[in-house]
Every structure is written in structure tokens, then in C-alpha cells.
Amino acid sequence: MPVLSELKAGELAVVRSVDGADEVSLRLLDLGMLPGTGVRVVRRAPLGDPVVYELRGYQLCLRGSEARRIQVEREDVAE
């Protein structure tokens, strides 16, 4: 299963799980990265890290090390 850090700008995904039970993983859950949540990659920093994601009506900036904890399922966009 892909992780959030593997997505490209503009891609959509649904959170499937957050790995770990430490403070960082728990904080990601507190910030709304709950299973079933839709996420869109907004943009990457010029050097590729951090990345801005949009979820639950707000934007969240995460480092790659944080985004690698979040397993997602890519969504197909029907146009």
C-alpha cells in the first residue's frame, strides 16, 4: 500500500492507517489523518520537502518522515 509521501502534486487519496503509537503518530491522528479521510497533495517545497496537503477543509504541511507513516489508497478522479 502506498504512503502519503509517494503522492505527486494534485493527486487524491484516502487515509487507510497511521503507523506507530508514538507522539508523532498520535499527533497526526489529532490533526485529522484518520482512516477514511480524503487528502489532496497541494504542492511541494522547492527541494521536495515539506509538502502541503489539504484535508477536512484546511491545509497541513508535513515533512516526508511524517508523511511516510500514513498509508493511503489512491483515488481515481472522474472528469
mmCIF file of the N, C-alpha and C atoms, coordinates in Angstrom:
data_MODEL
# 
_entry.id   MODEL 
# 
loop_
_atom_site.group_PDB 
_atom_site.id 
_atom_site.type_symbol 
_atom_site.label_atom_id 
_atom_site.label_alt_id 
_atom_site.label_comp_id 
_atom_site.label_asym_id 
_atom_site.label_entity_id 
_atom_site.label_seq_id 
_atom_site.pdbx_PDB_ins_code 
_atom_site.Cartn_x 
_atom_site.Cartn_y 
_atom_site.Cartn_z 
_atom_site.occupancy 
_atom_site.B_iso_or_equiv 
_atom_site.pdbx_formal_charge 
_atom_site.auth_seq_id 
_atom_site.auth_comp_id 
_atom_site.auth_asym_id 
_atom_site.auth_atom_id 
_atom_site.pdbx_PDB_model_num 
ATOM 1   N N  . MET A 1 1  ? 0.859   -1.174 0.000   1.00 0.00 ? 1  MET A N  1 
ATOM 2   C CA . MET A 1 1  ? 0.000   0.000  0.000   1.00 0.00 ? 1  MET A CA 1 
ATOM 3   C C  . MET A 1 1  ? 0.909   1.241  0.000   1.00 0.00 ? 1  MET A C  1 
ATOM 4   N N  . PRO A 1 2  ? 0.603   2.216  -0.849  1.00 0.00 ? 2  PRO A N  1 
ATOM 5   C CA . PRO A 1 2  ? 1.440   3.425  -0.899  1.00 0.00 ? 2  PRO A CA 1 
ATOM 6   C C  . PRO A 1 2  ? 1.315   4.262  0.372   1.00 0.00 ? 2  PRO A C  1 
ATOM 7   N N  . VAL A 1 3  ? 2.311   5.093  0.582   1.00 0.00 ? 3  VAL A N  1 
ATOM 8   C CA . VAL A 1 3  ? 2.283   6.026  1.705   1.00 0.00 ? 3  VAL A CA 1 
ATOM 9   C C  . VAL A 1 3  ? 2.094   7.438  1.166   1.00 0.00 ? 3  VAL A C  1 
ATOM 10  N N  . LEU A 1 4  ? 1.660   8.338  2.016   1.00 0.00 ? 4  LEU A N  1 
ATOM 11  C CA . LEU A 1 4  ? 1.315   9.697  1.617   1.00 0.00 ? 4  LEU A CA 1 
ATOM 12  C C  . LEU A 1 4  ? 2.483   10.415 0.933   1.00 0.00 ? 4  LEU A C  1 
ATOM 13  N N  . SER A 1 5  ? 3.696   10.169 1.373   1.00 0.00 ? 5  SER A N  1 
ATOM 14  C CA . SER A 1 5  ? 4.865   10.858 0.809   1.00 0.00 ? 5  SER A CA 1 
ATOM 15  C C  . SER A 1 5  ? 5.135   10.485 -0.646  1.00 0.00 ? 5  SER A C  1 
ATOM 16  N N  . GLU A 1 6  ? 4.540   9.395  -1.156  1.00 0.00 ? 6  GLU A N  1 
ATOM 17  C CA . GLU A 1 6  ? 4.766   8.955  -2.532  1.00 0.00 ? 6  GLU A CA 1 
ATOM 18  C C  . GLU A 1 6  ? 3.868   9.658  -3.546  1.00 0.00 ? 6  GLU A C  1 
ATOM 19  N N  . LEU A 1 7  ? 2.852   10.372 -3.090  1.00 0.00 ? 7  LEU A N  1 
ATOM 20  C CA . LEU A 1 7  ? 1.910   11.015 -3.999  1.00 0.00 ? 7  LEU A CA 1 
ATOM 21  C C  . LEU A 1 7  ? 2.511   12.265 -4.635  1.00 0.00 ? 7  LEU A C  1 
ATOM 22  N N  . LYS A 1 8  ? 2.065   12.562 -5.836  1.00 0.00 ? 8  LYS A N  1 
ATOM 23  C CA . LYS A 1 8  ? 2.511   13.759 -6.548  1.00 0.00 ? 8  LYS A CA 1 
ATOM 24  C C  . LYS A 1 8  ? 1.494   14.879 -6.366  1.00 0.00 ? 8  LYS A C  1 
ATOM 25  N N  . ALA A 1 9  ? 1.916   16.093 -6.666  1.00 0.00 ? 9  ALA A N  1 
ATOM 26  C CA . ALA A 1 9  ? 1.031   17.258 -6.551  1.00 0.00 ? 9  ALA A CA 1 
ATOM 27  C C  . ALA A 1 9  ? -0.235  17.042 -7.370  1.00 0.00 ? 9  ALA A C  1 
ATOM 28  N N  . GLY A 1 10 ? -1.381  17.333 -6.756  1.00 0.00 ? 10 GLY A N  1 
ATOM 29  C CA . GLY A 1 10 ? -2.669  17.189 -7.408  1.00 0.00 ? 10 GLY A CA 1 
ATOM 30  C C  . GLY A 1 10 ? -3.338  15.845 -7.194  1.00 0.00 ? 10 GLY A C  1 
ATOM 31  N N  . GLU A 1 11 ? -2.603  14.848 -6.739  1.00 0.00 ? 11 GLU A N  1 
ATOM 32  C CA . GLU A 1 11 ? -3.191  13.520 -6.532  1.00 0.00 ? 11 GLU A CA 1 
ATOM 33  C C  . GLU A 1 11 ? -4.110  13.507 -5.311  1.00 0.00 ? 11 GLU A C  1 
ATOM 34  N N  . LEU A 1 12 ? -5.113  12.656 -5.387  1.00 0.00 ? 12 LEU A N  1 
ATOM 35  C CA . LEU A 1 12 ? -6.075  12.467 -4.300  1.00 0.00 ? 12 LEU A CA 1 
ATOM 36  C C  . LEU A 1 12 ? -5.893  11.079 -3.714  1.00 0.00 ? 12 LEU A C  1 
ATOM 37  N N  . ALA A 1 13 ? -6.139  10.952 -2.418  1.00 0.00 ? 13 ALA A N  1 
ATOM 38  C CA . ALA A 1 13 ? -6.027  9.654  -1.756  1.00 0.00 ? 13 ALA A CA 1 
ATOM 39  C C  . ALA A 1 13 ? -6.943  9.635  -0.540  1.00 0.00 ? 13 ALA A C  1 
ATOM 40  N N  . VAL A 1 14 ? -7.133  8.441  -0.006  1.00 0.00 ? 14 VAL A N  1 
ATOM 41  C CA . VAL A 1 14 ? -7.891  8.254  1.224   1.00 0.00 ? 14 VAL A CA 1 
ATOM 42  C C  . VAL A 1 14 ? -6.958  7.597  2.236   1.00 0.00 ? 14 VAL A C  1 
ATOM 43  N N  . VAL A 1 15 ? -6.916  8.138  3.445   1.00 0.00 ? 15 VAL A N  1 
ATOM 44  C CA . VAL A 1 15 ? -6.076  7.582  4.503   1.00 0.00 ? 15 VAL A CA 1 
ATOM 45  C C  . VAL A 1 15 ? -6.615  6.209  4.883   1.00 0.00 ? 15 VAL A C  1 
ATOM 46  N N  . ARG A 1 16 ? -5.727  5.224  4.973   1.00 0.00 ? 16 ARG A N  1 
ATOM 47  C CA . ARG A 1 16 ? -6.098  3.881  5.407   1.00 0.00 ? 16 ARG A CA 1 
ATOM 48  C C  . ARG A 1 16 ? -5.608  3.597  6.819   1.00 0.00 ? 16 ARG A C  1 
ATOM 49  N N  . SER A 1 17 ? -4.402  4.079  7.178   1.00 0.00 ? 17 SER A N  1 
ATOM 50  C CA . SER A 1 17 ? -3.894  3.872  8.536   1.00 0.00 ? 17 SER A CA 1 
ATOM 51  C C  . SER A 1 17 ? -2.718  4.792  8.795   1.00 0.00 ? 17 SER A C  1 
ATOM 52  N N  . VAL A 1 18 ? -2.426  4.988  10.079  1.00 0.00 ? 18 VAL A N  1 
ATOM 53  C CA . VAL A 1 18 ? -1.251  5.734  10.519  1.00 0.00 ? 18 VAL A CA 1 
ATOM 54  C C  . VAL A 1 18 ? -0.411  4.767  11.337  1.00 0.00 ? 18 VAL A C  1 
ATOM 55  N N  . ASP A 1 19 ? 0.835   4.539  10.920  1.00 0.00 ? 19 ASP A N  1 
ATOM 56  C CA . ASP A 1 19 ? 1.717   3.600  11.597  1.00 0.00 ? 19 ASP A CA 1 
ATOM 57  C C  . ASP A 1 19 ? 2.293   4.196  12.870  1.00 0.00 ? 19 ASP A C  1 
ATOM 58  N N  . GLY A 1 20 ? 2.454   3.363  13.868  1.00 0.00 ? 20 GLY A N  1 
ATOM 59  C CA . GLY A 1 20 ? 3.107   3.765  15.105  1.00 0.00 ? 20 GLY A CA 1 
ATOM 60  C C  . GLY A 1 20 ? 2.122   4.182  16.174  1.00 0.00 ? 20 GLY A C  1 
ATOM 61  N N  . ALA A 1 21 ? 2.658   4.267  17.389  1.00 0.00 ? 21 ALA A N  1 
ATOM 62  C CA . ALA A 1 21 ? 1.849   4.677  18.540  1.00 0.00 ? 21 ALA A CA 1 
ATOM 63  C C  . ALA A 1 21 ? 2.608   5.704  19.377  1.00 0.00 ? 21 ALA A C  1 
ATOM 64  N N  . ASP A 1 22 ? 3.584   6.358  18.751  1.00 0.00 ? 22 ASP A N  1 
ATOM 65  C CA . ASP A 1 22 ? 4.359   7.372  19.468  1.00 0.00 ? 22 ASP A CA 1 
ATOM 66  C C  . ASP A 1 22 ? 3.658   8.728  19.375  1.00 0.00 ? 22 ASP A C  1 
ATOM 67  N N  . GLU A 1 23 ? 4.303   9.754  19.915  1.00 0.00 ? 23 GLU A N  1 
ATOM 68  C CA . GLU A 1 23 ? 3.700   11.094 19.955  1.00 0.00 ? 23 GLU A CA 1 
ATOM 69  C C  . GLU A 1 23 ? 3.416   11.651 18.563  1.00 0.00 ? 23 GLU A C  1 
ATOM 70  N N  . VAL A 1 24 ? 4.309   11.409 17.606  1.00 0.00 ? 24 VAL A N  1 
ATOM 71  C CA . VAL A 1 24 ? 4.114   11.945 16.253  1.00 0.00 ? 24 VAL A CA 1 
ATOM 72  C C  . VAL A 1 24 ? 2.888   11.301 15.598  1.00 0.00 ? 24 VAL A C  1 
ATOM 73  N N  . SER A 1 25 ? 2.780   9.987  15.698  1.00 0.00 ? 25 SER A N  1 
ATOM 74  C CA . SER A 1 25 ? 1.633   9.294  15.102  1.00 0.00 ? 25 SER A CA 1 
ATOM 75  C C  . SER A 1 25 ? 0.323   9.723  15.748  1.00 0.00 ? 25 SER A C  1 
ATOM 76  N N  . LEU A 1 26 ? 0.325   9.858  17.053  1.00 0.00 ? 26 LEU A N  1 
ATOM 77  C CA . LEU A 1 26 ? -0.883  10.308 17.746  1.00 0.00 ? 26 LEU A CA 1 
ATOM 78  C C  . LEU A 1 26 ? -1.248  11.735 17.358  1.00 0.00 ? 26 LEU A C  1 
ATOM 79  N N  . ARG A 1 27 ? -0.243  12.573 17.158  1.00 0.00 ? 27 ARG A N  1 
ATOM 80  C CA . ARG A 1 27 ? -0.498  13.957 16.738  1.00 0.00 ? 27 ARG A CA 1 
ATOM 81  C C  . ARG A 1 27 ? -1.099  13.995 15.332  1.00 0.00 ? 27 ARG A C  1 
ATOM 82  N N  . LEU A 1 28 ? -0.613  13.130 14.440  1.00 0.00 ? 28 LEU A N  1 
ATOM 83  C CA . LEU A 1 28 ? -1.180  13.063 13.091  1.00 0.00 ? 28 LEU A CA 1 
ATOM 84  C C  . LEU A 1 28 ? -2.662  12.698 13.147  1.00 0.00 ? 28 LEU A C  1 
ATOM 85  N N  . LEU A 1 29 ? -3.015  11.780 14.026  1.00 0.00 ? 29 LEU A N  1 
ATOM 86  C CA . LEU A 1 29 ? -4.426  11.422 14.200  1.00 0.00 ? 29 LEU A CA 1 
ATOM 87  C C  . LEU A 1 29 ? -5.210  12.612 14.742  1.00 0.00 ? 29 LEU A C  1 
ATOM 88  N N  . ASP A 1 30 ? -4.632  13.335 15.708  1.00 0.00 ? 30 ASP A N  1 
ATOM 89  C CA . ASP A 1 30 ? -5.290  14.526 16.266  1.00 0.00 ? 30 ASP A CA 1 
ATOM 90  C C  . ASP A 1 30 ? -5.520  15.593 15.196  1.00 0.00 ? 30 ASP A C  1 
ATOM 91  N N  . LEU A 1 31 ? -4.608  15.668 14.226  1.00 0.00 ? 31 LEU A N  1 
ATOM 92  C CA . LEU A 1 31 ? -4.705  16.670 13.165  1.00 0.00 ? 31 LEU A CA 1 
ATOM 93  C C  . LEU A 1 31 ? -5.698  16.268 12.071  1.00 0.00 ? 31 LEU A C  1 
ATOM 94  N N  . GLY A 1 32 ? -6.311  15.097 12.183  1.00 0.00 ? 32 GLY A N  1 
ATOM 95  C CA . GLY A 1 32 ? -7.341  14.704 11.230  1.00 0.00 ? 32 GLY A CA 1 
ATOM 96  C C  . GLY A 1 32 ? -6.959  13.621 10.252  1.00 0.00 ? 32 GLY A C  1 
ATOM 97  N N  . MET A 1 33 ? -5.774  13.045 10.368  1.00 0.00 ? 33 MET A N  1 
ATOM 98  C CA . MET A 1 33 ? -5.356  11.969 9.470   1.00 0.00 ? 33 MET A CA 1 
ATOM 99  C C  . MET A 1 33 ? -5.951  10.644 9.939   1.00 0.00 ? 33 MET A C  1 
ATOM 100 N N  . LEU A 1 34 ? -7.258  10.597 9.968   1.00 0.00 ? 34 LEU A N  1 
ATOM 101 C CA . LEU A 1 34 ? -7.982  9.416  10.423  1.00 0.00 ? 34 LEU A CA 1 
ATOM 102 C C  . LEU A 1 34 ? -8.339  8.529  9.234   1.00 0.00 ? 34 LEU A C  1 
ATOM 103 N N  . PRO A 1 35 ? -8.426  7.218  9.439   1.00 0.00 ? 35 PRO A N  1 
ATOM 104 C CA . PRO A 1 35 ? -8.828  6.331  8.339   1.00 0.00 ? 35 PRO A CA 1 
ATOM 105 C C  . PRO A 1 35 ? -10.148 6.788  7.713   1.00 0.00 ? 35 PRO A C  1 
ATOM 106 N N  . GLY A 1 36 ? -10.157 6.809  6.374   1.00 0.00 ? 36 GLY A N  1 
ATOM 107 C CA . GLY A 1 36 ? -11.340 7.245  5.636   1.00 0.00 ? 36 GLY A CA 1 
ATOM 108 C C  . GLY A 1 36 ? -11.311 8.699  5.222   1.00 0.00 ? 36 GLY A C  1 
ATOM 109 N N  . THR A 1 37 ? -10.333 9.449  5.702   1.00 0.00 ? 37 THR A N  1 
ATOM 110 C CA . THR A 1 37 ? -10.222 10.879 5.379   1.00 0.00 ? 37 THR A CA 1 
ATOM 111 C C  . THR A 1 37 ? -9.623  11.073 3.991   1.00 0.00 ? 37 THR A C  1 
ATOM 112 N N  . GLY A 1 38 ? -10.251 11.909 3.181   1.00 0.00 ? 38 GLY A N  1 
ATOM 113 C CA . GLY A 1 38 ? -9.718  12.254 1.875   1.00 0.00 ? 38 GLY A CA 1 
ATOM 114 C C  . GLY A 1 38 ? -8.617  13.299 1.997   1.00 0.00 ? 38 GLY A C  1 
ATOM 115 N N  . VAL A 1 39 ? -7.554  13.119 1.195   1.00 0.00 ? 39 VAL A N  1 
ATOM 116 C CA . VAL A 1 39 ? -6.396  14.019 1.226   1.00 0.00 ? 39 VAL A CA 1 
ATOM 117 C C  . VAL A 1 39 ? -6.002  14.350 -0.204  1.00 0.00 ? 39 VAL A C  1 
ATOM 118 N N  . ARG A 1 40 ? -5.644  15.618 -0.428  1.00 0.00 ? 40 ARG A N  1 
ATOM 119 C CA . ARG A 1 40 ? -5.133  16.052 -1.738  1.00 0.00 ? 40 ARG A CA 1 
ATOM 120 C C  . ARG A 1 40 ? -3.766  16.683 -1.538  1.00 0.00 ? 40 ARG A C  1 
ATOM 121 N N  . VAL A 1 41 ? -2.827  16.348 -2.426  1.00 0.00 ? 41 VAL A N  1 
ATOM 122 C CA . VAL A 1 41 ? -1.496  16.955 -2.381  1.00 0.00 ? 41 VAL A CA 1 
ATOM 123 C C  . VAL A 1 41 ? -1.597  18.310 -3.075  1.00 0.00 ? 41 VAL A C  1 
ATOM 124 N N  . VAL A 1 42 ? -1.306  19.384 -2.335  1.00 0.00 ? 42 VAL A N  1 
ATOM 125 C CA . VAL A 1 42 ? -1.418  20.736 -2.882  1.00 0.00 ? 42 VAL A CA 1 
ATOM 126 C C  . VAL A 1 42 ? -0.132  21.124 -3.597  1.00 0.00 ? 42 VAL A C  1 
ATOM 127 N N  . ARG A 1 43 ? 0.993   21.073 -2.890  1.00 0.00 ? 43 ARG A N  1 
ATOM 128 C CA . ARG A 1 43 ? 2.277   21.446 -3.509  1.00 0.00 ? 43 ARG A CA 1 
ATOM 129 C C  . ARG A 1 43 ? 3.432   20.971 -2.649  1.00 0.00 ? 43 ARG A C  1 
ATOM 130 N N  . ARG A 1 44 ? 4.584   20.872 -3.310  1.00 0.00 ? 44 ARG A N  1 
ATOM 131 C CA . ARG A 1 44 ? 5.826   20.502 -2.632  1.00 0.00 ? 44 ARG A CA 1 
ATOM 132 C C  . ARG A 1 44 ? 6.727   21.726 -2.525  1.00 0.00 ? 44 ARG A C  1 
ATOM 133 N N  . ALA A 1 45 ? 7.563   21.744 -1.521  1.00 0.00 ? 45 ALA A N  1 
ATOM 134 C CA . ALA A 1 45 ? 8.567   22.802 -1.388  1.00 0.00 ? 45 ALA A CA 1 
ATOM 135 C C  . ALA A 1 45 ? 9.571   22.655 -2.541  1.00 0.00 ? 45 ALA A C  1 
ATOM 136 N N  . PRO A 1 46 ? 10.313  23.704 -2.856  1.00 0.00 ? 46 PRO A N  1 
ATOM 137 C CA . PRO A 1 46 ? 11.248  23.639 -3.980  1.00 0.00 ? 46 PRO A CA 1 
ATOM 138 C C  . PRO A 1 46 ? 12.223  22.452 -3.925  1.00 0.00 ? 46 PRO A C  1 
ATOM 139 N N  . LEU A 1 47 ? 12.650  22.057 -2.746  1.00 0.00 ? 47 LEU A N  1 
ATOM 140 C CA . LEU A 1 47 ? 13.564  20.919 -2.628  1.00 0.00 ? 47 LEU A CA 1 
ATOM 141 C C  . LEU A 1 47 ? 12.823  19.614 -2.341  1.00 0.00 ? 47 LEU A C  1 
ATOM 142 N N  . GLY A 1 48 ? 11.483  19.640 -2.415  1.00 0.00 ? 48 GLY A N  1 
ATOM 143 C CA . GLY A 1 48 ? 10.685  18.436 -2.277  1.00 0.00 ? 48 GLY A CA 1 
ATOM 144 C C  . GLY A 1 48 ? 10.172  18.123 -0.885  1.00 0.00 ? 48 GLY A C  1 
ATOM 145 N N  . ASP A 1 49 ? 10.661  18.831 0.124   1.00 0.00 ? 49 ASP A N  1 
ATOM 146 C CA . ASP A 1 49 ? 10.237  18.554 1.495   1.00 0.00 ? 49 ASP A CA 1 
ATOM 147 C C  . ASP A 1 49 ? 10.242  19.856 2.269   1.00 0.00 ? 49 ASP A C  1 
ATOM 148 N N  . PRO A 1 50 ? 9.199   20.251 2.940   1.00 0.00 ? 50 PRO A N  1 
ATOM 149 C CA . PRO A 1 50 ? 7.948   19.567 3.234   1.00 0.00 ? 50 PRO A CA 1 
ATOM 150 C C  . PRO A 1 50 ? 6.930   19.682 2.094   1.00 0.00 ? 50 PRO A C  1 
ATOM 151 N N  . VAL A 1 51 ? 5.757   19.083 2.337   1.00 0.00 ? 51 VAL A N  1 
ATOM 152 C CA . VAL A 1 51 ? 4.670   19.052 1.357   1.00 0.00 ? 51 VAL A CA 1 
ATOM 153 C C  . VAL A 1 51 ? 3.397   19.557 2.026   1.00 0.00 ? 51 VAL A C  1 
ATOM 154 N N  . VAL A 1 52 ? 2.601   20.305 1.263   1.00 0.00 ? 52 VAL A N  1 
ATOM 155 C CA . VAL A 1 52 ? 1.325   20.815 1.767   1.00 0.00 ? 52 VAL A CA 1 
ATOM 156 C C  . VAL A 1 52 ? 0.210   19.891 1.289   1.00 0.00 ? 52 VAL A C  1 
ATOM 157 N N  . TYR A 1 53 ? -0.615  19.451 2.227   1.00 0.00 ? 53 TYR A N  1 
ATOM 158 C CA . TYR A 1 53 ? -1.761  18.580 1.949   1.00 0.00 ? 53 TYR A CA 1 
ATOM 159 C C  . TYR A 1 53 ? -3.034  19.300 2.353   1.00 0.00 ? 53 TYR A C  1 
ATOM 160 N N  . GLU A 1 54 ? -4.121  18.989 1.662   1.00 0.00 ? 54 GLU A N  1 
ATOM 161 C CA . GLU A 1 54 ? -5.425  19.550 2.016   1.00 0.00 ? 54 GLU A CA 1 
ATOM 162 C C  . GLU A 1 54 ? -6.333  18.414 2.473   1.00 0.00 ? 54 GLU A C  1 
ATOM 163 N N  . LEU A 1 55 ? -6.930  18.592 3.645   1.00 0.00 ? 55 LEU A N  1 
ATOM 164 C CA . LEU A 1 55 ? -7.847  17.604 4.195   1.00 0.00 ? 55 LEU A CA 1 
ATOM 165 C C  . LEU A 1 55 ? -8.809  18.294 5.131   1.00 0.00 ? 55 LEU A C  1 
ATOM 166 N N  . ARG A 1 56 ? -10.028 17.803 5.187   1.00 0.00 ? 56 ARG A N  1 
ATOM 167 C CA . ARG A 1 56 ? -11.039 18.299 6.121   1.00 0.00 ? 56 ARG A CA 1 
ATOM 168 C C  . ARG A 1 56 ? -11.188 19.826 6.119   1.00 0.00 ? 56 ARG A C  1 
ATOM 169 N N  . GLY A 1 57 ? -11.006 20.450 4.946   1.00 0.00 ? 57 GLY A N  1 
ATOM 170 C CA . GLY A 1 57 ? -11.222 21.882 4.822   1.00 0.00 ? 57 GLY A CA 1 
ATOM 171 C C  . GLY A 1 57 ? -10.063 22.766 5.240   1.00 0.00 ? 57 GLY A C  1 
ATOM 172 N N  . TYR A 1 58 ? -8.888  22.190 5.490   1.00 0.00 ? 58 TYR A N  1 
ATOM 173 C CA . TYR A 1 58 ? -7.731  23.011 5.827   1.00 0.00 ? 58 TYR A CA 1 
ATOM 174 C C  . TYR A 1 58 ? -6.478  22.424 5.187   1.00 0.00 ? 58 TYR A C  1 
ATOM 175 N N  . GLN A 1 59 ? -5.393  23.181 5.233   1.00 0.00 ? 59 GLN A N  1 
ATOM 176 C CA . GLN A 1 59 ? -4.129  22.722 4.671   1.00 0.00 ? 59 GLN A CA 1 
ATOM 177 C C  . GLN A 1 59 ? -3.145  22.420 5.794   1.00 0.00 ? 59 GLN A C  1 
ATOM 178 N N  . LEU A 1 60 ? -2.384  21.349 5.592   1.00 0.00 ? 60 LEU A N  1 
ATOM 179 C CA . LEU A 1 60 ? -1.437  20.866 6.585   1.00 0.00 ? 60 LEU A CA 1 
ATOM 180 C C  . LEU A 1 60 ? -0.108  20.611 5.893   1.00 0.00 ? 60 LEU A C  1 
ATOM 181 N N  . CYS A 1 61 ? 0.973   21.104 6.480   1.00 0.00 ? 61 CYS A N  1 
ATOM 182 C CA . CYS A 1 61 ? 2.304   20.921 5.927   1.00 0.00 ? 61 CYS A CA 1 
ATOM 183 C C  . CYS A 1 61 ? 3.016   19.836 6.740   1.00 0.00 ? 61 CYS A C  1 
ATOM 184 N N  . LEU A 1 62 ? 3.496   18.787 6.055   1.00 0.00 ? 62 LEU A N  1 
ATOM 185 C CA . LEU A 1 62 ? 4.172   17.685 6.727   1.00 0.00 ? 62 LEU A CA 1 
ATOM 186 C C  . LEU A 1 62 ? 5.537   17.424 6.106   1.00 0.00 ? 62 LEU A C  1 
ATOM 187 N N  . ARG A 1 63 ? 6.473   17.005 6.931   1.00 0.00 ? 63 ARG A N  1 
ATOM 188 C CA . ARG A 1 63 ? 7.774   16.540 6.452   1.00 0.00 ? 63 ARG A CA 1 
ATOM 189 C C  . ARG A 1 63 ? 7.601   15.140 5.883   1.00 0.00 ? 63 ARG A C  1 
ATOM 190 N N  . GLY A 1 64 ? 8.550   14.739 5.062   1.00 0.00 ? 64 GLY A N  1 
ATOM 191 C CA . GLY A 1 64 ? 8.498   13.403 4.478   1.00 0.00 ? 64 GLY A CA 1 
ATOM 192 C C  . GLY A 1 64 ? 8.502   12.308 5.521   1.00 0.00 ? 64 GLY A C  1 
ATOM 193 N N  . SER A 1 65 ? 9.264   12.485 6.586   1.00 0.00 ? 65 SER A N  1 
ATOM 194 C CA . SER A 1 65 ? 9.334   11.472 7.643   1.00 0.00 ? 65 SER A CA 1 
ATOM 195 C C  . SER A 1 65 ? 7.978   11.277 8.317   1.00 0.00 ? 65 SER A C  1 
ATOM 196 N N  . GLU A 1 66 ? 7.195   12.333 8.386   1.00 0.00 ? 66 GLU A N  1 
ATOM 197 C CA . GLU A 1 66 ? 5.858   12.239 8.969   1.00 0.00 ? 66 GLU A CA 1 
ATOM 198 C C  . GLU A 1 66 ? 4.880   11.609 7.969   1.00 0.00 ? 66 GLU A C  1 
ATOM 199 N N  . ALA A 1 67 ? 4.956   12.035 6.712   1.00 0.00 ? 67 ALA A N  1 
ATOM 200 C CA . ALA A 1 67 ? 4.047   11.540 5.679   1.00 0.00 ? 67 ALA A CA 1 
ATOM 201 C C  . ALA A 1 67 ? 4.267   10.059 5.372   1.00 0.00 ? 67 ALA A C  1 
ATOM 202 N N  . ARG A 1 68 ? 5.475   9.550  5.619   1.00 0.00 ? 68 ARG A N  1 
ATOM 203 C CA . ARG A 1 68 ? 5.749   8.127  5.380   1.00 0.00 ? 68 ARG A CA 1 
ATOM 204 C C  . ARG A 1 68 ? 5.041   7.224  6.382   1.00 0.00 ? 68 ARG A C  1 
ATOM 205 N N  . ARG A 1 69 ? 4.536   7.769  7.460   1.00 0.00 ? 69 ARG A N  1 
ATOM 206 C CA . ARG A 1 69 ? 3.806   6.985  8.465   1.00 0.00 ? 69 ARG A CA 1 
ATOM 207 C C  . ARG A 1 69 ? 2.355   6.733  8.057   1.00 0.00 ? 69 ARG A C  1 
ATOM 208 N N  . ILE A 1 70 ? 1.876   7.448  7.039   1.00 0.00 ? 70 ILE A N  1 
ATOM 209 C CA . ILE A 1 70 ? 0.453   7.429  6.684   1.00 0.00 ? 70 ILE A CA 1 
ATOM 210 C C  . ILE A 1 70 ? 0.249   6.593  5.424   1.00 0.00 ? 70 ILE A C  1 
ATOM 211 N N  . GLN A 1 71 ? -0.403  5.455  5.569   1.00 0.00 ? 71 GLN A N  1 
ATOM 212 C CA . GLN A 1 71 ? -0.719  4.603  4.423   1.00 0.00 ? 71 GLN A CA 1 
ATOM 213 C C  . GLN A 1 71 ? -2.021  5.093  3.796   1.00 0.00 ? 71 GLN A C  1 
ATOM 214 N N  . VAL A 1 72 ? -2.022  5.153  2.464   1.00 0.00 ? 72 VAL A N  1 
ATOM 215 C CA . VAL A 1 72 ? -3.170  5.693  1.738   1.00 0.00 ? 72 VAL A CA 1 
ATOM 216 C C  . VAL A 1 72 ? -3.562  4.774  0.596   1.00 0.00 ? 72 VAL A C  1 
ATOM 217 N N  . GLU A 1 73 ? -4.732  5.042  0.065   1.00 0.00 ? 73 GLU A N  1 
ATOM 218 C CA . GLU A 1 73 ? -5.207  4.391  -1.152  1.00 0.00 ? 73 GLU A CA 1 
ATOM 219 C C  . GLU A 1 73 ? -5.490  5.495  -2.154  1.00 0.00 ? 73 GLU A C  1 
ATOM 220 N N  . ARG A 1 74 ? -4.855  5.415  -3.319  1.00 0.00 ? 74 ARG A N  1 
ATOM 221 C CA . ARG A 1 74 ? -5.061  6.458  -4.339  1.00 0.00 ? 74 ARG A CA 1 
ATOM 222 C C  . ARG A 1 74 ? -6.511  6.456  -4.813  1.00 0.00 ? 74 ARG A C  1 
ATOM 223 N N  . GLU A 1 75 ? -6.996  7.652  -5.115  1.00 0.00 ? 75 GLU A N  1 
ATOM 224 C CA . GLU A 1 75 ? -8.355  7.829  -5.632  1.00 0.00 ? 75 GLU A CA 1 
ATOM 225 C C  . GLU A 1 75 ? -8.277  8.188  -7.103  1.00 0.00 ? 75 GLU A C  1 
ATOM 226 N N  . ASP A 1 76 ? -9.158  7.597  -7.901  1.00 0.00 ? 76 ASP A N  1 
ATOM 227 C CA . ASP A 1 76 ? -9.279  7.972  -9.310  1.00 0.00 ? 76 ASP A CA 1 
ATOM 228 C C  . ASP A 1 76 ? -10.241 9.139  -9.395  1.00 0.00 ? 76 ASP A C  1 
ATOM 229 N N  . VAL A 1 77 ? -9.888  10.128 -10.203 1.00 0.00 ? 77 VAL A N  1 
ATOM 230 C CA . VAL A 1 77 ? -10.736 11.302 -10.364 1.00 0.00 ? 77 VAL A CA 1 
ATOM 231 C C  . VAL A 1 77 ? -11.475 11.195 -11.686 1.00 0.00 ? 77 VAL A C  1 
ATOM 232 N N  . ALA A 1 78 ? -12.784 11.156 -11.627 1.00 0.00 ? 78 ALA A N  1 
ATOM 233 C CA . ALA A 1 78 ? -13.605 11.124 -12.843 1.00 0.00 ? 78 ALA A CA 1 
ATOM 234 C C  . ALA A 1 78 ? -13.836 12.547 -13.321 1.00 0.00 ? 78 ALA A C  1 
ATOM 235 N N  . GLU A 1 79 ? -13.536 12.801 -14.566 1.00 0.00 ? 79 GLU A N  1 
ATOM 236 C CA . GLU A 1 79 ? -13.702 14.158 -15.082 1.00 0.00 ? 79 GLU A CA 1 
ATOM 237 C C  . GLU A 1 79 ? -14.906 14.252 -15.975 1.00 0.00 ? 79 GLU A C  1 
# 
